[in-house]
Amino acid sequence: MGYADGVFDLTDRVVLVTGGSRGLGREMALAAAHCGADVVIASRKLDACQATAAEIEAATGRAAMPYAVHVGRWDQLDGLVDAAYERFGRVDVLVNNAGMSPVYDKQTDVTEKMFDAVVNLNLKGPFRLSALVGERMVAAGRGSIINVSTHGSLRPHPSFIPYAASKAGLNAMTEALAQAYGPAVRVNTLMPGPFLTDISKAWNFGEANPFGHFALQRAGQPNEIVGAALFLMSDASSYTTASILRADGGPP
């Protein structure tokens, strides 16, 4: 094992990724397994979780447990955590990745149901999961919690106000949980910019490059989240907590 391999080694650790069946969540779960971790793939659709878990097991030889759960529903989260601990005995890394950002034309189109759904999934669920897993991590003497936010939480736009507000709350929650669960548990925010995942297929920008004002002048490929995610999952970030790690292409 080379030096870098050792620093980022996740052998025999357990990584739970919400929203792990596709997009950035899938990339992070697959990368963790390639570095030696067993993974829990959690999202709403069991068949999607099962397909991703089978793919990860075939590619890496590590165990991948699929679990269907709606992260925005408080009463479903105890079952997810209990199932993960029953299967693997521990969770070393929790990645709160599941999120949503509904489209609307004007602010009055945002219904109370829509607003609540965004906050429930993007903020309330991660809080509850972090509380359930974080206390067990403290008892075990180690752990890493990663809250996946967005560059829009720092640069909000009228087209995604509920999303930006919920993710800004997630940023604040990171700092408070780092204080609550330190020194045993590290809690950090991973802040992606625009990535070309399934969600981006709905983007319609015509001929213009909408990211020309970014430093890198493009959107990210899904696998480009891996380096930042593995840094926060592994002992490479052993002195990093309560921080925001941006992987956003350099918006102005």
C-alpha positions as CSV (number, residue, x, y, z in Angstrom):
1,M,0.0,0.0,0.0
2,G,1.4,3.4,-1.0
3,Y,1.4,6.4,1.2
4,A,-1.7,8.0,-0.3
5,D,-3.5,4.7,-0.3
6,G,-2.9,4.4,3.5
7,V,-4.0,8.0,4.2
8,F,-7.3,7.4,2.4
9,D,-7.8,3.8,3.5
10,L,-11.3,2.8,4.6
11,T,-10.7,-0.9,5.0
12,D,-13.5,-2.6,7.0
13,R,-15.2,0.7,7.9
14,V,-18.9,1.2,7.3
15,V,-20.2,4.1,5.3
16,L,-23.9,5.0,5.2
17,V,-24.9,7.2,2.2
18,T,-28.4,8.6,1.9
19,G,-29.5,9.3,-1.6
20,G,-26.9,6.7,-2.4
21,S,-28.5,5.0,-5.4
22,R,-27.7,7.6,-8.0
23,G,-25.8,10.8,-8.8
24,L,-23.2,12.1,-6.4
25,G,-24.4,9.6,-3.7
26,R,-23.7,6.7,-5.9
27,E,-20.2,8.0,-6.7
28,M,-19.4,8.5,-3.1
29,A,-20.6,5.0,-2.1
30,L,-18.7,3.4,-4.9
31,A,-15.5,5.3,-4.0
32,A,-15.8,4.3,-0.4
33,A,-16.1,0.7,-1.3
34,H,-13.1,0.9,-3.7
35,C,-11.2,2.1,-0.6
36,G,-12.2,-0.9,1.4
37,A,-15.5,0.1,3.1
38,D,-18.7,-1.7,3.4
39,V,-21.6,0.6,2.5
40,V,-25.3,1.1,3.2
41,I,-27.2,2.5,0.2
42,A,-30.3,4.3,1.4
43,S,-32.9,6.0,-0.8
44,R,-36.7,5.9,-1.3
45,K,-36.7,3.3,-4.1
46,L,-35.6,-0.2,-3.0
47,D,-35.0,-1.5,-6.5
48,A,-32.7,1.4,-7.2
49,C,-30.8,0.7,-4.0
50,Q,-30.6,-3.0,-4.8
51,A,-29.2,-2.3,-8.3
52,T,-26.6,0.1,-7.0
53,A,-25.6,-2.3,-4.2
54,A,-25.2,-5.2,-6.6
55,E,-23.1,-3.0,-8.9
56,I,-20.8,-2.0,-6.0
57,E,-20.4,-5.5,-4.7
58,A,-19.5,-6.8,-8.2
59,A,-17.0,-3.9,-8.8
60,T,-15.3,-3.9,-5.4
61,G,-16.0,-7.2,-3.5
62,R,-17.2,-5.2,-0.5
63,A,-20.6,-5.7,1.1
64,A,-23.3,-3.2,0.1
65,M,-26.6,-3.2,1.9
66,P,-29.7,-1.6,0.2
67,Y,-32.3,0.0,2.4
68,A,-35.5,1.9,1.3
69,V,-36.2,4.9,3.4
70,H,-37.7,8.4,3.0
71,V,-35.1,10.6,4.8
72,G,-37.6,13.4,5.2
73,R,-39.8,11.2,7.4
74,W,-38.6,11.2,11.0
75,D,-40.2,8.0,12.0
76,Q,-38.5,5.9,9.3
77,L,-34.9,6.9,10.4
78,D,-34.6,4.7,13.5
79,G,-35.3,1.7,11.3
80,L,-32.5,2.6,8.9
81,V,-29.9,3.1,11.7
82,D,-31.0,0.0,13.5
83,A,-30.7,-2.1,10.3
84,A,-27.3,-0.8,9.6
85,Y,-26.0,-1.6,13.1
86,E,-27.7,-5.0,13.0
87,R,-25.9,-5.8,9.7
88,F,-22.5,-4.3,10.3
89,G,-22.3,-3.6,14.0
90,R,-21.3,0.1,13.5
91,V,-21.4,3.1,11.2
92,D,-18.0,4.9,10.8
93,V,-19.1,7.5,8.3
94,L,-22.6,9.0,7.7
95,V,-23.1,10.9,4.5
96,N,-26.2,13.1,4.6
97,N,-26.6,13.4,0.8
98,A,-30.3,13.0,0.1
99,G,-31.9,16.3,-1.0
100,M,-34.4,17.9,-3.3
101,S,-34.9,21.3,-5.1
102,P,-38.3,21.6,-6.7
103,V,-38.8,23.9,-9.7
104,Y,-41.2,26.8,-9.6
105,D,-41.9,29.9,-11.6
106,K,-42.7,32.5,-8.9
107,Q,-42.6,32.6,-5.1
108,T,-46.4,32.2,-4.7
109,D,-46.2,28.9,-6.6
110,V,-44.3,27.4,-3.6
111,T,-47.0,25.6,-1.6
112,E,-46.7,24.9,2.1
113,K,-46.5,21.2,1.2
114,M,-43.6,21.8,-1.2
115,F,-41.7,24.0,1.3
116,D,-42.1,21.5,4.1
117,A,-41.0,18.6,1.9
118,V,-37.8,20.4,1.0
119,V,-37.0,21.3,4.7
120,N,-37.9,17.8,5.9
121,L,-35.6,16.1,3.4
122,N,-32.7,18.6,3.3
123,L,-32.5,19.6,7.0
124,K,-34.8,17.7,9.4
125,G,-33.8,14.2,8.2
126,P,-30.1,14.9,8.3
127,F,-30.5,16.3,11.9
128,R,-32.3,13.2,13.1
129,L,-29.9,10.8,11.4
130,S,-26.9,12.7,12.7
131,A,-28.3,12.6,16.2
132,L,-29.0,8.8,16.0
133,V,-25.7,7.9,14.5
134,G,-23.6,10.6,16.1
135,E,-24.3,9.4,19.7
136,R,-23.4,5.9,18.8
137,M,-20.2,7.2,17.1
138,V,-19.3,9.1,20.3
139,A,-19.8,5.9,22.3
140,A,-17.6,4.0,19.8
141,G,-14.9,6.7,20.1
142,R,-14.7,7.7,16.4
143,G,-16.7,8.7,13.4
144,S,-17.2,11.2,10.6
145,I,-20.5,12.9,9.5
146,I,-20.6,14.6,6.2
147,N,-23.5,17.0,5.3
148,V,-23.8,17.5,1.6
149,S,-24.8,21.1,1.0
150,T,-24.7,23.4,-2.1
151,H,-22.9,26.5,-3.2
152,G,-26.3,28.0,-3.5
153,S,-26.5,28.1,0.3
154,L,-23.9,30.8,0.1
155,R,-25.1,32.3,-3.2
156,P,-28.9,31.9,-3.1
157,H,-31.0,32.6,-6.2
158,P,-34.7,33.4,-6.4
159,S,-35.3,30.2,-8.3
160,F,-34.4,27.9,-5.4
161,I,-35.1,29.8,-2.1
162,P,-36.5,26.9,0.0
163,Y,-33.6,24.7,-1.2
164,A,-30.9,27.3,-0.4
165,A,-32.4,28.1,3.0
166,S,-32.6,24.5,4.0
167,K,-29.0,23.9,2.9
168,A,-27.9,27.1,4.8
169,G,-29.4,25.5,7.8
170,L,-27.4,22.4,7.1
171,N,-24.2,24.4,7.1
172,A,-25.1,25.9,10.5
173,M,-26.0,22.4,11.8
174,T,-22.6,21.1,10.8
175,E,-20.8,23.6,13.1
176,A,-23.1,22.9,16.1
177,L,-22.8,19.1,15.7
178,A,-19.1,19.3,15.5
179,Q,-19.1,21.0,18.9
180,A,-21.7,18.6,20.3
181,Y,-19.9,15.4,19.2
182,G,-16.2,16.4,19.3
183,P,-13.5,15.4,19.9
184,A,-14.4,11.8,18.9
185,V,-16.6,12.6,15.9
186,R,-15.8,15.0,13.1
187,V,-18.7,16.8,11.3
188,N,-18.1,18.7,8.1
189,T,-20.0,20.2,5.2
190,L,-19.2,19.1,1.6
191,M,-20.4,21.8,-0.7
192,P,-20.8,20.8,-4.4
193,G,-21.5,23.2,-7.2
194,P,-23.3,22.2,-10.4
195,F,-22.7,18.6,-11.4
196,L,-23.9,16.8,-14.5
197,T,-26.0,14.2,-12.7
198,D,-29.5,12.9,-13.6
199,I,-30.9,16.1,-12.2
200,S,-28.9,18.2,-14.7
201,K,-30.8,16.6,-17.6
202,A,-33.7,19.0,-16.8
203,W,-31.4,22.0,-17.2
204,N,-32.0,24.0,-20.4
205,F,-29.5,26.7,-21.2
206,G,-29.6,26.7,-25.0
207,E,-26.3,27.4,-26.7
208,A,-24.7,29.6,-24.0
209,N,-22.3,28.2,-21.4
210,P,-24.1,29.0,-18.1
211,F,-20.9,28.3,-16.2
212,G,-18.6,30.6,-18.2
213,H,-18.3,32.9,-15.2
214,F,-17.0,30.0,-13.0
215,A,-13.3,29.8,-12.6
216,L,-13.3,26.3,-14.3
217,Q,-15.9,27.5,-16.8
218,R,-17.9,24.2,-16.7
219,A,-20.0,21.9,-14.5
220,G,-18.5,19.0,-12.7
221,Q,-18.6,15.4,-13.7
222,P,-20.1,13.1,-11.0
223,N,-16.8,11.3,-10.3
224,E,-15.1,14.7,-9.5
225,I,-16.8,14.7,-6.1
226,V,-14.8,11.7,-5.1
227,G,-11.6,13.3,-3.9
228,A,-13.3,15.7,-1.6
229,A,-15.6,13.0,-0.2
230,L,-12.9,10.6,0.5
231,F,-10.8,13.3,2.2
232,L,-13.7,13.9,4.7
233,M,-14.5,10.2,5.1
234,S,-11.0,9.1,5.9
235,D,-8.2,9.9,8.4
236,A,-6.8,12.3,5.8
237,S,-9.1,14.8,7.4
238,S,-8.3,13.9,11.0
239,Y,-7.8,17.6,12.0
240,T,-10.7,18.9,10.0
241,T,-14.1,19.5,11.6
242,A,-16.8,22.2,11.6
243,S,-15.6,23.1,8.1
244,I,-17.0,23.7,4.6
245,L,-15.1,22.0,1.8
246,R,-16.1,23.5,-1.5
247,A,-16.1,21.4,-4.7
248,D,-17.9,23.9,-6.8
249,G,-15.8,24.9,-9.8
250,G,-15.1,28.4,-8.4
251,P,-18.3,30.5,-8.7
252,P,-17.7,34.2,-8.5
